Amino acid sequence: MMKDMIISGGKNIYSAEVENAVSGHPGVLDVAVVGDLHEVYGETVVAVIVPADPENPPTLESIREHAAQTLAKFKLPRKVLCRDIPRNPSGKILKHRLRDAVRAESAGGVSPVGGS
């Protein structure tokens, strides 16, 4: 089984560790963390969230500030996206679909993960 890990600047970042830190933010209902491609660092940390209040989602700064209480700076999300988090019938996050959607969006393509 492959570990759910992001490698950024040669450092290993476990998605679950970042998800645990971000999930404690009062404005976050649900979170999944994936790596987005970066030409210098290899990957960067992206937090995909379902905001508790869709009309007033938390800012990247507030999420980074909250997560910095327990995470090293290099593990903090560089980007936050608000979207549905795809899951299989048993509730497991479909990280591969989410990662593909984030990378397609970053590349200027159309995201395969919708809001339905």
VEXLO-887537 format. One record per residue (C-alpha): residue in one letter; z, y, x. Coordinates in Angstrom, 3 decimals, decimal comma. Layout:
N
<"A" <Z Y X>> ...
***
This chain:
116
<"M" <0,000 0,000 0,000>> <"M" <-0,978 3,396 1,370>> <"K" <1,749 6,023 1,479>> <"D" <1,123 9,153 -0,572>> <"M" <0,946 11,473 2,398>> <"I" <-0,726 14,737 3,356>> <"I" <-1,505 15,323 7,028>> <"S" <-1,504 19,036 7,808>> <"G" <-1,803 20,296 11,359>> <"G" <-0,922 16,836 12,644>> <"K" <2,324 16,725 10,649>> <"N" <3,027 14,179 7,921>> <"I" <4,097 15,556 4,548>> <"Y" <5,156 13,149 1,821>> <"S" <3,951 14,302 -1,601>> <"A" <7,086 12,957 -3,316>> <"E" <9,329 15,135 -1,142>> <"V" <7,404 18,284 -2,106>> <"E" <7,241 17,193 -5,771>> <"N" <11,027 16,762 -5,843>> <"A" <11,546 20,250 -4,403>> <"V" <9,065 21,934 -6,772>> <"S" <10,219 20,020 -9,874>> <"G" <13,591 21,776 -9,709>> <"H" <11,950 25,158 -10,380>> <"P" <12,934 26,283 -13,891>> <"G" <9,343 27,296 -14,695>> <"V" <7,895 23,862 -13,877>> <"L" <7,696 21,173 -16,562>> <"D" <5,734 18,646 -14,478>> <"V" <4,294 18,593 -10,949>> <"A" <2,018 16,537 -8,732>> <"V" <1,238 17,367 -5,110>> <"V" <-2,035 16,555 -3,345>> <"G" <-3,798 17,566 -0,159>> <"D" <-6,776 19,893 -0,208>> <"L" <-9,231 19,842 2,691>> <"H" <-8,776 22,554 5,328>> <"E" <-11,115 23,053 8,280>> <"V" <-8,295 23,900 10,728>> <"Y" <-5,279 21,926 9,489>> <"G" <-7,077 18,897 8,046>> <"E" <-5,268 19,248 4,721>> <"T" <-3,046 21,792 3,007>> <"V" <-0,420 21,220 0,330>> <"V" <-1,449 21,983 -3,259>> <"A" <1,052 21,776 -6,123>> <"V" <-0,523 21,099 -9,499>> <"I" <1,943 22,105 -12,197>> <"V" <2,383 22,041 -15,927>> <"P" <4,316 25,260 -16,558>> <"A" <7,307 25,244 -18,891>> <"D" <5,835 28,408 -20,458>> <"P" <2,015 28,357 -20,287>> <"E" <1,918 32,057 -21,176>> <"N" <4,092 32,925 -18,166>> <"P" <3,547 30,377 -15,374>> <"P" <5,590 30,677 -12,179>> <"T" <3,952 32,403 -9,211>> <"L" <3,106 30,740 -5,919>> <"E" <5,729 32,956 -4,283>> <"S" <8,505 31,882 -6,665>> <"I" <7,621 28,201 -6,226>> <"R" <7,525 28,528 -2,423>> <"E" <10,839 30,401 -2,431>> <"H" <12,466 27,712 -4,583>> <"A" <11,046 24,825 -2,527>> <"A" <12,041 26,510 0,756>> <"Q" <15,678 25,791 -0,109>> <"T" <15,072 22,130 0,790>> <"L" <11,722 21,957 2,619>> <"A" <10,515 23,009 6,059>> <"K" <8,007 25,869 5,950>> <"F" <5,025 23,660 6,888>> <"K" <5,683 21,486 3,802>> <"L" <5,546 24,352 1,291>> <"P" <2,597 24,510 -1,127>> <"R" <-0,182 26,852 -0,017>> <"K" <-1,701 26,876 -3,490>> <"V" <-0,456 26,270 -7,041>> <"L" <-2,786 25,268 -9,867>> <"C" <-1,856 25,068 -13,552>> <"R" <-3,555 22,134 -15,261>> <"D" <-2,934 18,829 -16,978>> <"I" <-1,847 16,028 -14,672>> <"P" <-3,880 12,843 -15,257>> <"R" <-1,821 9,679 -15,764>> <"N" <-2,582 6,035 -16,455>> <"P" <-1,271 4,326 -19,631>> <"S" <2,031 3,465 -17,913>> <"G" <2,583 7,107 -16,910>> <"K" <1,721 6,856 -13,208>> <"I" <-0,010 9,952 -11,844>> <"L" <-3,661 9,314 -10,993>> <"K" <-3,519 11,058 -7,604>> <"H" <-7,078 10,147 -6,640>> <"R" <-8,468 11,854 -9,765>> <"L" <-6,246 14,871 -9,264>> <"R" <-7,148 15,154 -5,567>> <"D" <-10,861 14,918 -6,393>> <"A" <-10,485 17,639 -9,042>> <"V" <-8,602 19,972 -6,689>> <"R" <-11,155 19,478 -3,922>> <"A" <-14,093 19,993 -6,294>> <"E" <-12,507 23,209 -7,549>> <"S" <-11,915 24,457 -3,990>> <"A" <-15,527 23,694 -3,107>> <"G" <-16,686 25,746 -6,100>> <"G" <-17,681 22,740 -8,163>> <"V" <-16,718 21,777 -11,665>> <"S" <-13,412 19,999 -11,967>> <"P" <-13,564 16,489 -13,470>> <"V" <-10,001 16,802 -14,811>> <"G" <-9,947 18,769 -18,038>> <"G" <-7,300 20,087 -20,337>> <"S" <-7,823 17,460 -23,016>> 
***
